[in-house]
Amino acid sequence: MKQDIRQVSFAEYQGDITAMMLDMLHLEPQPVDIPTQRYIELDEMGVLKPFMWFDGDVAKGVALLFVSPSLRNQGIVDASTDVMWVKPEYRGNSQAFIDGIKEQLKQMGVDYWYISSRDSHPIDRFLTKNNFEPLERLYFCQL
């Protein structure tokens, strides 16, 4: 089976993407609704970049990134991660997923890729192993 990481159309892969997002959303501290129509619109506008990781026809992971000029420096292009999910059974070798996305982001002219994640040691180790550096901590409070 051929493994590949490719940018996809959100509308075309909406079923696979939302199924993986539902696997992940139970971890959120607040109720979450998946705004599929908005994701489709942002994809069509060229702002959302959906990536999927496949092994043949099997979807192994999804990443939804927003790509735009930096708000602080218009000469820089940033990618910010909205969703990053790899099915648990494929997590041991998901560096290939990160590498494939990095390669495609470079081809798009992206300078920096930002990922926020759960505060967990396995995720921290995975990200630092893939050359991500801690930048800041994100806090929230329910009102």
C-alpha positions in Angstrom: 0.0 0.0 0.0 1.2 3.5 -0.9 1.3 6.0 2.0 0.8 9.6 1.1 0.1 12.9 2.7 -1.9 15.2 0.5 -3.9 18.4 0.6 -7.6 17.6 0.0 -10.8 19.3 -0.6 -12.8 19.6 2.7 -16.1 19.1 0.9 -14.8 16.0 -0.9 -13.5 14.4 2.3 -16.0 15.9 4.7 -17.1 12.4 6.0 -13.6 11.2 6.8 -12.5 14.5 8.3 -15.5 15.0 10.5 -15.4 11.4 11.7 -11.8 11.9 12.9 -12.7 15.2 14.4 -15.5 13.6 16.4 -13.0 11.1 17.8 -11.0 14.0 19.1 -13.7 16.5 20.2 -14.7 14.5 23.3 -11.5 15.8 24.8 -12.6 19.5 24.6 -13.7 21.2 27.8 -16.7 22.8 26.2 -19.4 21.5 23.8 -18.1 21.8 20.2 -20.0 21.8 16.9 -18.2 21.1 13.6 -19.0 24.1 11.3 -18.6 22.0 8.1 -20.1 24.7 5.8 -17.7 27.3 7.2 -14.7 25.0 6.7 -15.9 24.4 3.1 -16.1 28.1 2.5 -12.7 28.8 4.0 -11.2 26.0 1.9 -12.7 27.4 -1.3 -11.3 30.9 -0.3 -7.8 29.3 -0.1 -7.4 30.1 3.6 -8.0 26.6 5.0 -5.6 23.9 3.9 -6.9 20.4 4.8 -4.3 17.7 4.8 -4.9 13.9 5.1 -2.6 11.0 5.6 -3.5 7.9 3.7 -2.3 4.3 3.5 -3.9 3.2 0.3 -7.5 4.1 0.8 -7.3 4.1 4.6 -7.4 7.6 6.2 -4.9 7.6 9.0 -4.8 11.3 10.0 -6.1 14.8 9.4 -4.8 18.3 9.8 -6.7 21.5 9.2 -4.4 24.5 8.9 -5.1 28.2 8.2 -2.5 29.8 6.0 -2.2 33.6 5.8 0.2 36.5 5.9 1.4 37.1 9.4 -0.5 39.8 11.3 2.8 41.1 12.7 4.9 41.0 9.5 3.3 41.0 6.1 6.4 39.6 4.5 6.0 36.3 6.4 3.4 33.6 5.8 2.1 31.6 8.8 0.2 28.4 9.1 -1.8 27.9 12.2 -3.2 24.5 13.2 -6.9 24.2 13.9 -7.1 20.4 14.0 -4.4 17.8 14.1 -5.5 14.2 14.7 -3.9 10.9 14.0 -5.9 7.7 14.7 -4.4 6.1 17.8 -3.4 2.9 16.0 -1.1 5.0 13.7 0.6 7.2 16.2 3.9 5.4 16.4 5.0 6.5 13.0 3.2 9.8 12.5 6.4 11.7 11.9 5.8 10.9 8.2 2.6 12.9 8.5 4.4 16.0 9.9 7.2 15.7 7.4 4.7 15.5 4.5 2.8 18.5 5.6 6.0 20.5 6.2 7.2 19.8 2.7 3.9 21.0 1.2 3.8 24.1 3.4 7.3 25.0 2.2 6.2 24.7 -1.4 3.3 27.1 -0.6 5.8 29.7 0.8 4.9 29.2 4.5 7.6 30.4 6.8 6.3 29.3 10.2 3.9 26.6 11.3 2.2 27.0 14.7 0.6 24.1 16.6 -1.2 24.3 19.9 -1.9 21.1 21.7 -3.0 19.4 24.9 -0.6 19.9 27.8 0.8 16.4 27.8 4.3 14.9 27.8 3.8 12.5 24.9 2.6 15.4 22.6 5.3 17.7 23.8 8.0 15.0 23.0 6.5 14.4 19.6 6.4 18.0 18.7 9.9 18.8 19.9 11.2 15.7 18.1 9.8 17.2 14.9 11.6 20.6 15.5 8.7 22.5 17.0 9.7 24.8 19.8 7.5 25.9 22.8 6.4 29.5 22.2 3.7 30.2 24.8 1.1 28.5 27.0 -2.6 28.8 26.3 -5.0 29.2 29.2 -8.8 29.3 29.3 -11.5 30.0 31.8 -15.2 29.2 31.5 -17.4 32.2 32.0 
